[in-house]
Amino acid sequence: MKSNIRVIILLGMLVAVGCTFSNKDETDDPVTIYSIIKEDTAAGIDVVSISGSNPIEVRKNIAEYEIPETTFEAKRKVFYSILDTLHRLKTTVGQKQSIYNTIDSLNYMGIHYLESILTDKKSISNPLKHRLLKRVSSYDKIITVYSWEENLGVNMHTNICVFQYIGSGNTPYVIFNADDDDDDDFNFSRSQIIALYKLSSESGNPLYLANFAGNYGKKNHFKGSMILEIKGNELFFDYDAFGGDTKYFFKNYTEGEILTTSFSYKLQELKYTFKTLNTIVETRFIFNGQIFERQID
């Protein structure tokens, strides 16, 4: 097979609330799908359309795709090409609905490549850099989050977040937290991680405060906090961060209002400062070694 053949991207229907799909449109065989190969375009990415495919099946097939590149550098090059293509497609969003099929598949192929890249130890000393890519690391570099905007064509800006964390033997592990099975009313998984802090834990497992941000549209925003826990070589997102089986704390704010978050290592204090034209309200928590306790002034 020619060396310039890179990646096959499947066009899946974008997942949307309330959508249903018939079984006859589902495509299960990744070997058959990925045998539809075209030579490289200038971008290094070829898009193959399978109209009407179930998006969950398309994503499953992408996750099972055997990446042909074997080196860190080659995989990184293809991943950057995927992000370049996503950047170009962003300028055409709104012209036709079918563009979201391409965007969804490119997003998930990007996740697939990034997961492979970040399990390579070279990625620890060679962090990825791209104009679409945001990177946030804890001070000790144990946890790093790479993210980019999904660009789903709706007012709500949602993000793809891939977490890299360092386990035993300085080995990097990776998880994409889609959080699809979460039964909570609030789901942080499409938010952007804006800061990571190592906590003084008494649990025996490393704990990290993760501050995140997102929005429900152009004018309605939120910021929040949760705790990430490393157990052995696994990363968990369900820590009881605020007691009473409360994983998250978050506050909403609108255009014209200002909400900032800060954390003091010395005091182990998490603080939210909410400002309007006439008021300033602070909400403070102290981490007691196990959970964040709200402080009443």
C-alpha positions in Angstrom: 0.0 0.0 0.0 1.3 3.4 -0.9 3.1 5.3 1.9 1.1 8.4 1.2 -2.1 6.7 2.3 -2.9 8.1 5.7 -6.3 7.9 7.3 -9.8 7.1 6.3 -12.4 9.2 8.0 -16.1 8.0 8.1 -18.9 10.5 7.8 -21.3 9.7 10.7 -24.5 11.4 11.5 -24.0 13.8 14.4 -25.4 12.7 17.7 -28.3 14.9 18.8 -30.8 14.6 21.5 -34.0 12.9 20.3 -32.5 11.5 17.1 -33.2 7.8 16.2 -31.5 5.6 13.6 -32.7 2.4 11.9 -30.6 -0.8 12.3 -30.3 -1.2 8.6 -28.1 1.9 8.4 -25.6 0.6 11.0 -22.2 -0.4 9.8 -20.3 -2.8 11.9 -17.3 -4.1 10.0 -14.3 -1.7 10.2 -12.3 -3.9 7.8 -14.8 -3.3 5.1 -15.2 0.4 5.8 -11.6 1.2 6.0 -10.8 -0.7 2.8 -12.3 2.2 1.0 -9.0 4.0 0.5 -8.1 7.1 -1.4 -4.7 8.6 -1.8 -3.7 11.6 0.2 -5.1 15.0 -0.4 -2.9 18.0 0.3 -4.1 18.0 3.8 -3.2 14.3 4.3 -6.7 13.4 5.2 -9.3 11.6 3.0 -12.9 11.6 3.8 -15.1 8.7 2.8 -18.8 9.1 3.1 -21.1 6.4 4.3 -24.5 8.2 4.2 -26.9 7.4 7.0 -24.6 5.5 9.3 -25.3 5.3 13.0 -22.9 7.8 14.6 -22.2 5.5 17.5 -21.2 2.7 15.2 -19.0 5.1 13.2 -17.2 6.2 16.4 -16.8 2.6 17.4 -15.3 1.7 14.0 -12.9 4.7 14.3 -11.8 3.5 17.8 -11.1 0.1 16.3 -9.1 1.5 13.4 -5.5 0.3 13.4 -3.3 3.3 13.0 -0.7 2.6 10.3 1.8 5.1 11.5 4.3 3.6 14.0 6.4 6.6 15.2 5.5 9.4 17.5 6.4 12.0 14.9 4.3 10.4 12.1 1.3 10.1 14.3 1.7 13.7 15.5 1.9 14.9 11.9 -1.4 13.1 11.0 -3.1 14.5 14.2 -2.1 18.0 13.3 -3.5 17.4 9.8 -6.8 16.4 11.3 -6.8 19.6 13.4 -5.9 21.7 10.3 -8.9 20.2 8.5 -11.2 20.9 11.4 -10.0 24.5 11.4 -10.8 24.9 7.7 -14.2 23.2 8.1 -15.0 25.7 10.9 -15.2 28.5 8.4 -17.8 26.6 6.3 -20.1 25.7 9.2 -23.6 26.9 8.6 -23.5 26.4 4.8 -24.9 22.8 5.0 -25.9 20.4 7.7 -23.8 17.5 6.2 -20.6 19.3 7.3 -21.3 18.2 10.9 -21.0 14.6 9.9 -17.5 15.2 8.7 -16.7 17.3 11.8 -17.9 14.6 14.2 -15.9 11.9 12.5 -12.8 14.1 12.4 -13.2 14.8 16.1 -13.2 11.2 16.9 -10.4 10.2 14.6 -8.5 13.1 16.4 -9.2 11.5 19.7 -8.1 8.1 18.4 -4.7 9.5 17.2 -4.2 11.6 20.3 -4.8 8.7 22.7 -2.1 6.7 20.8 0.3 9.7 20.8 0.0 10.4 24.5 0.8 6.9 25.5 4.2 7.4 24.0 6.8 8.6 26.6 8.1 11.1 24.0 4.9 13.1 24.5 6.0 13.9 28.1 9.0 15.8 27.0 7.5 16.9 23.7 4.1 18.4 24.5 1.8 19.0 21.5 1.2 22.5 20.1 -1.4 23.5 17.6 -3.6 26.6 17.2 -6.8 24.6 17.9 -5.3 22.7 20.8 -5.4 23.9 24.4 -3.1 22.3 27.0 -3.4 22.5 30.8 -1.0 20.7 33.2 -0.8 20.4 36.9 2.4 22.0 38.4 4.0 18.6 38.9 3.1 17.5 35.3 1.4 14.4 36.5 -1.9 15.3 34.8 -2.2 17.1 31.4 -5.4 17.8 29.6 -5.5 18.5 25.8 -8.7 19.9 24.4 -10.3 21.5 21.4 -13.7 22.9 20.6 -16.0 20.3 19.0 -17.6 22.9 16.8 -21.0 21.3 16.6 -22.6 24.2 15.0 -24.7 25.2 18.0 -24.5 28.2 20.3 -23.2 26.1 23.1 -19.4 25.7 22.9 -18.5 22.1 23.8 -15.0 20.7 24.0 -13.2 17.4 23.4 -11.0 16.7 26.4 -8.3 14.0 26.5 -6.5 13.4 29.8 -2.9 12.2 30.1 -1.7 11.2 33.5 1.6 9.6 34.7 1.4 6.3 36.4 4.0 3.9 37.9 7.4 3.7 36.1 6.8 7.2 34.7 4.4 5.5 32.2 1.8 7.8 30.6 -1.8 6.7 30.5 -4.6 8.3 28.6 -8.4 8.5 28.9 -11.1 10.3 26.9 -13.8 11.1 29.4 -17.0 11.3 27.4 -19.0 10.8 30.6 -21.9 9.4 28.5 -23.4 7.3 31.3 -23.5 9.9 34.0 -26.9 10.1 35.5 -26.3 13.5 37.2 -28.2 16.6 36.2 -24.9 18.3 35.4 -22.3 16.8 33.1 -18.9 18.5 33.1 -17.4 16.4 30.3 -17.8 18.8 27.5 -16.4 21.7 29.5 -12.9 23.1 29.1 -10.4 22.4 31.9 -8.9 25.8 32.8 -6.7 24.8 35.8 -5.3 21.8 37.7 -3.9 21.8 41.2 -2.3 19.1 43.4 -4.2 18.7 46.7 -2.7 17.8 50.1 -4.5 14.4 50.3 -5.0 12.2 53.3 -6.6 9.4 51.3 -3.4 7.8 50.1 -4.2 8.4 46.5 -3.1 11.5 44.6 -5.9 14.0 44.3 -6.1 17.0 41.9 -8.5 19.9 41.8 -9.8 20.5 38.3 -11.4 23.9 37.6 -13.5 23.9 34.4 -15.6 26.4 32.4 -18.3 26.2 29.8 -21.5 27.8 28.5 -25.1 27.0 27.7 -25.2 29.5 24.8 -23.7 32.8 23.9 -24.9 34.6 27.0 -25.1 32.0 29.7 -21.8 30.7 31.2 -20.6 28.6 34.1 -17.5 27.8 36.0 -17.0 24.8 38.3 -14.7 22.5 40.2 -14.2 18.8 40.8 -11.5 16.4 42.1 -9.6 13.9 39.9 -8.3 10.9 41.7 -5.5 8.6 40.6 -5.8 5.0 41.9 -2.9 2.9 40.8 -2.8 3.4 37.0 -6.4 4.6 36.6 -7.9 8.1 36.7 -11.3 8.6 38.2 -13.8 11.4 37.9 -16.4 10.4 40.5 -14.7 11.6 43.7 -17.0 13.0 46.4 -15.3 16.4 46.3 -17.7 18.5 48.3 -19.3 15.9 50.7 -22.7 14.3 50.6 -21.9 12.5 47.4 -21.5 15.9 45.6 -18.9 15.6 42.8 -19.1 19.1 41.5 -19.5 22.7 42.6 -20.4 25.2 39.9 -21.9 28.7 39.5 -23.7 30.2 36.5 -23.2 33.8 35.3 -24.3 35.8 32.3 -22.9 38.4 29.9 -21.9 41.5 31.9 -21.2 39.5 35.0 -17.7 38.3 36.0 -16.9 35.1 37.8 -13.3 34.2 38.7 -11.8 31.2 40.5 -8.6 30.9 42.4 -6.8 28.3 44.6 -4.2 28.8 47.3 -1.8 25.9 47.8 -0.7 27.3 51.2 -4.3 27.5 52.5 -5.7 24.8 50.4 -8.5 27.3 49.7 -10.7 27.4 46.6 -12.4 30.7 46.1 -15.1 31.9 43.7 -15.5 35.7 43.2 -18.7 36.8 41.5 -18.9 40.5 40.4 -21.6 42.6 39.0 -21.8 46.4 38.6 -23.1 46.7 42.2 -22.0 43.6 44.1 -19.0 41.4 44.9 -19.8 37.9 46.4 -17.1 35.5 47.5 -17.7 31.7 48.0 -14.8 29.9 49.8 -13.9 26.3 50.4 -11.1 24.8 52.4 -9.8 21.3 51.5 -9.5 19.3 54.7 -7.4 16.5 53.3 -10.5 14.6 52.1 -13.2 17.0 50.9 -13.8 20.7 50.3 -15.7 22.3 53.2 -17.6 25.5 52.5 -16.6 28.4 54.7 -19.3 30.6 56.3 -18.1 34.1 57.1 
